[in-house]
Amino acid sequence: MGTELGGGVNTTREERRALLRENSKQPKYLVPVEGWQYSSHIPDGLIEVWRSREFLVQIFREGEGIVRASVNRTTIDASSGRWHDSISWDELQRIKREIGRGHMDAVEVYPNDSDVVNVANMRHLWIFADPLPYKWSKNAT
């Protein structure tokens, strides 16, 4: 009997093992995924897909000068059937750098309770083309 992956996908032990084998073939650092544009189902606004052995990152256009990076681990917790959790601040900063946006500011949003959507262990970074006026900085005067 398989476990249910957040989003309603049942996974068997063999499918999870196959995912681990696939992960081991991926590079240590994020690289663009080739050919994702030819998938039969592409979410609205998706403009880039990145993959490493640890993470999958999908980049969505959100508006003028803003993109959203949706980040999840590439391993499944057998007991919950969800993507493994616990993506640290340092990992998110490294991911932002590896997808070519280390020079840009990003925020993570914690919405009010009535707007929470928690269907999978994913993190979302909104990345801005222009510097944010309300950030801490080494160069603050």
Residue frames relative to the residue before (quaternion, step in Angstrom):
aa qw qx qy qz dx dy dz
M 1.0000 0.0000 0.0000 0.0000 0.00 0.00 0.00
G 0.3606 -0.7566 0.5094 0.1953 3.59 -0.88 0.94
T 0.4231 -0.6505 0.5518 0.3054 3.52 -1.35 0.16
E 0.4650 -0.6916 0.4766 0.2797 3.55 -1.15 0.56
L 0.3216 -0.7339 0.5770 0.1582 3.52 -0.90 1.05
G 0.5802 -0.5745 0.4350 0.3796 3.59 -0.99 0.81
G 0.6937 0.3697 -0.3010 0.5399 3.56 -0.49 1.16
G 0.5818 -0.6618 0.3356 0.3331 3.57 1.28 0.14
V 0.5277 0.6131 -0.4328 0.3979 3.62 1.16 0.34
N 0.2832 -0.7431 0.5799 0.1768 3.59 -0.81 0.97
T 0.0986 -0.7899 0.6040 0.0391 3.55 -0.95 0.91
T 0.3132 -0.7252 0.5843 0.1863 3.53 -1.06 0.81
R 0.6786 -0.4554 0.3678 0.4436 3.55 -1.28 0.20
E 0.6575 0.5110 -0.3155 0.4550 3.59 0.95 -0.85
E 0.6378 0.5107 -0.3346 0.4696 3.63 0.99 -0.74
R 0.6469 0.4980 -0.3254 0.4771 3.60 0.98 -0.75
R 0.6398 0.5088 -0.3249 0.4757 3.59 1.03 -0.74
A 0.6287 0.5252 -0.3316 0.4679 3.59 1.02 -0.77
L 0.6314 0.5204 -0.3287 0.4717 3.58 1.04 -0.78
L 0.6390 0.5130 -0.3272 0.4705 3.61 0.97 -0.77
R 0.6391 0.5084 -0.3277 0.4750 3.61 1.00 -0.78
E 0.6492 0.5071 -0.3130 0.4728 3.58 0.97 -0.85
N 0.6296 0.5411 -0.3316 0.4481 3.59 0.97 -0.85
S 0.6582 0.5280 -0.3188 0.4317 3.59 0.94 -0.84
K 0.6475 0.5135 -0.3115 0.4690 3.61 1.22 -0.44
Q 0.5999 0.5863 -0.3518 0.4155 3.57 1.24 -0.37
P 0.5755 -0.5910 0.4247 0.3730 3.61 -1.15 0.47
K 0.6306 -0.5415 0.4083 0.3774 3.54 -1.28 0.43
Y 0.7705 0.2889 -0.1428 0.5500 3.57 1.03 -0.85
L 0.6292 -0.5634 0.3881 0.3689 3.56 -1.18 0.59
V 0.0031 -0.7610 0.6486 -0.0169 3.54 -1.08 0.88
P 0.5850 -0.5696 0.4245 0.3912 3.60 -1.14 0.49
V 0.3787 -0.6927 0.5670 0.2350 3.56 -1.09 0.78
E 0.3186 -0.7519 0.5518 0.1695 3.54 -0.82 1.03
G 0.8436 0.2738 -0.1772 0.4266 3.56 -1.13 0.70
W 0.3942 0.7320 -0.4855 0.2703 3.61 1.21 0.05
Q 0.5829 0.6141 -0.3641 0.3878 3.59 1.15 -0.60
Y 0.6813 0.4970 -0.2823 0.4573 3.59 1.20 -0.44
S 0.3855 0.7244 -0.4799 0.3104 3.58 1.28 0.20
S 0.5411 -0.6356 0.4419 0.3287 3.59 -1.14 0.58
H 0.7797 0.1845 -0.1235 0.5855 3.61 1.19 -0.42
I 0.0329 0.7830 -0.6169 0.0721 3.54 -0.50 1.24
P 0.4153 -0.7160 0.4978 0.2589 3.60 -0.65 1.07
D 0.6113 -0.5599 0.4165 0.3732 3.57 -1.16 0.64
G 0.8318 0.2513 -0.1936 0.4554 3.53 -1.02 0.87
L 0.4764 0.6702 -0.4511 0.3469 3.62 1.22 -0.11
I 0.0530 -0.8337 0.5496 -0.0052 3.59 -0.73 1.07
E 0.7943 0.0733 -0.0424 0.6016 3.61 1.21 -0.40
V 0.0927 -0.7498 0.6501 0.0811 3.54 -1.30 0.51
W 0.0828 -0.7887 0.6092 -0.0009 3.56 -0.92 1.02
R 0.0451 -0.8109 0.5834 -0.0079 3.59 -1.09 0.70
S 0.0180 0.7322 -0.6806 -0.0161 3.52 -1.24 0.66
R 0.6911 -0.4534 0.3148 0.4665 3.58 -1.18 -0.11
E 0.7296 0.4284 -0.2345 0.4788 3.60 1.21 -0.46
F 0.8344 0.1851 -0.0303 0.5183 3.57 0.99 -0.85
L 0.1769 -0.6958 0.6810 0.1443 3.48 -1.41 0.48
V 0.0426 -0.7917 0.6093 -0.0151 3.59 -0.83 1.03
Q 0.0888 -0.7676 0.6341 0.0282 3.54 -0.89 1.02
I 0.2108 -0.7840 0.5771 0.0883 3.57 -0.86 1.04
F 0.0980 -0.7975 0.5953 0.0020 3.54 -0.82 1.12
R 0.4054 -0.6654 0.5654 0.2704 3.57 -1.08 0.76
E 0.1393 -0.8282 0.5419 0.0313 3.58 -0.72 1.12
G 0.7624 -0.2569 0.1882 0.5634 3.58 1.18 -0.26
E 0.7937 -0.3134 0.2325 0.4666 3.51 -1.35 -0.13
G 0.8696 -0.0285 -0.0114 0.4929 3.57 -0.48 1.20
I 0.6689 0.4520 -0.3059 0.5047 3.61 1.21 0.29
V 0.0200 -0.7528 0.6576 0.0224 3.53 -1.06 0.86
R 0.2817 -0.7294 0.5958 0.1837 3.56 -1.27 0.47
A 0.1867 -0.7572 0.6181 0.0985 3.54 -0.90 1.00
S 0.1445 -0.7669 0.6226 0.0579 3.58 -0.64 1.18
V 0.0856 -0.8326 0.5459 -0.0392 3.54 -0.57 1.24
N 0.1366 0.7638 -0.6289 0.0491 3.55 -1.01 0.82
R 0.5527 -0.5677 0.4884 0.3656 3.52 -1.28 0.43
T 0.4220 -0.7188 0.4978 0.2397 3.57 -1.20 0.44
T 0.6120 0.4944 -0.3711 0.4933 3.57 1.19 0.53
I 0.3270 -0.7477 0.5555 0.1591 3.52 -1.17 0.72
D 0.3951 -0.6851 0.5644 0.2364 3.54 -1.00 0.90
A 0.4131 -0.7496 0.4610 0.2341 3.60 -0.50 1.18
S 0.6793 0.5065 -0.3115 0.4300 3.60 1.00 -0.71
S 0.7680 0.3343 -0.1948 0.5103 3.60 1.02 -0.71
G 0.3591 -0.7394 0.4924 0.2861 3.59 1.16 -0.54
R 0.5892 0.5500 -0.3684 0.4633 3.58 1.26 0.34
W 0.6379 -0.4743 0.4145 0.4430 3.56 -1.29 0.26
H 0.5476 -0.5887 0.4649 0.3707 3.58 -1.05 0.71
D 0.3691 -0.7381 0.5367 0.1757 3.54 -1.09 0.83
S 0.6588 0.5651 -0.3586 0.3436 3.56 -1.25 -0.56
I 0.2289 0.7212 -0.6067 0.2440 3.53 0.42 1.27
S 0.3150 -0.7988 0.4885 0.1549 3.57 -0.48 1.22
W 0.6688 -0.4684 0.3950 0.4209 3.53 -1.35 0.25
D 0.6548 0.5161 -0.3167 0.4523 3.60 0.91 -0.90
E 0.6508 0.5020 -0.3211 0.4705 3.59 0.99 -0.77
L 0.6449 0.5098 -0.3293 0.4645 3.62 0.95 -0.80
Q 0.6391 0.5120 -0.3271 0.4716 3.60 0.99 -0.78
R 0.6546 0.5009 -0.3076 0.4754 3.59 0.98 -0.84
I 0.6297 0.5330 -0.3252 0.4622 3.59 0.99 -0.86
K 0.6381 0.5226 -0.3258 0.4621 3.60 0.92 -0.89
R 0.6525 0.5009 -0.3039 0.4806 3.59 1.01 -0.82
E 0.6945 0.4953 -0.2881 0.4352 3.61 0.85 -0.96
I 0.6932 0.4281 -0.2884 0.5030 3.63 1.13 -0.46
G 0.6268 -0.6129 0.3068 0.3707 3.56 1.25 0.52
R 0.6496 0.5179 -0.3205 0.4551 3.57 1.18 0.40
G 0.2452 0.8060 -0.5004 0.1997 3.57 1.15 0.60
H 0.6705 0.4990 -0.2877 0.4676 3.58 1.16 -0.52
M 0.6588 0.5081 -0.2915 0.4721 3.60 1.29 -0.07
D 0.4787 -0.6424 0.5172 0.3012 3.56 -1.26 0.49
A 0.0519 -0.7803 0.6230 0.0197 3.55 -1.18 0.67
V 0.1493 -0.7620 0.6214 0.1047 3.54 -1.27 0.47
E 0.2352 -0.7027 0.6485 0.1740 3.50 -1.35 0.45
V 0.2789 -0.7977 0.5214 0.1185 3.57 -0.80 1.05
Y 0.1387 -0.7420 0.6511 0.0789 3.53 -1.08 0.85
P 0.2218 -0.8401 0.4820 0.1130 3.60 0.03 1.31
N 0.6188 -0.4929 0.4238 0.4410 3.53 -1.31 0.17
D 0.7120 -0.5086 0.2851 0.3914 3.55 -1.19 0.62
S 0.6890 0.4997 -0.2999 0.4309 3.60 0.92 -0.80
D 0.7065 0.4452 -0.2618 0.4839 3.62 1.23 -0.29
V 0.4251 0.7221 -0.4624 0.2901 3.61 1.25 0.01
V 0.0459 -0.7412 0.6697 0.0053 3.54 -1.04 0.98
N 0.0955 0.8088 -0.5680 0.1185 3.58 -0.46 1.19
V 0.1386 0.8271 -0.5263 0.1405 3.55 0.34 1.28
A 0.7877 0.0707 -0.0406 0.6107 3.59 1.26 -0.26
N 0.5315 -0.5980 0.4811 0.3583 3.56 -1.24 0.38
M 0.2720 0.7377 -0.5546 0.2727 3.53 0.15 1.38
R 0.2047 -0.7249 0.6391 0.1556 3.51 -1.27 0.47
H 0.1793 -0.7834 0.5901 0.0778 3.56 -1.12 0.70
L 0.1015 -0.7662 0.6334 0.0372 3.53 -0.94 1.00
W 0.2134 -0.7270 0.6377 0.1387 3.57 -0.93 0.95
I 0.1336 -0.8172 0.5607 0.0057 3.54 -0.55 1.26
F 0.2242 -0.8191 0.5252 0.0545 3.53 -0.73 1.18
A 0.4785 -0.6643 0.4994 0.2835 3.56 -1.02 0.85
D 0.7411 0.3430 -0.1988 0.5418 3.59 1.04 -0.78
P 0.5762 -0.5932 0.4272 0.3655 3.59 -1.10 0.66
L 0.4470 -0.6801 0.5129 0.2729 3.56 -1.08 0.74
P 0.4292 -0.7303 0.4691 0.2500 3.61 -0.87 0.89
Y 0.7399 0.4358 -0.2213 0.4621 3.63 1.16 -0.39
K 0.4691 0.6902 -0.4396 0.3322 3.61 1.11 0.50
W 0.4780 -0.5790 0.5601 0.3502 3.48 -1.37 0.26
S 0.0204 -0.8070 0.5899 -0.0182 3.54 -1.08 0.64
K 0.5750 -0.5782 0.4533 0.3600 3.56 -1.16 0.57
N 0.7364 0.4368 -0.2092 0.4725 3.53 1.13 -0.78
A 0.3558 0.7460 -0.4988 0.2610 3.62 1.23 0.22
T 0.2455 -0.7750 0.5670 0.1331 3.54 -1.04 0.80
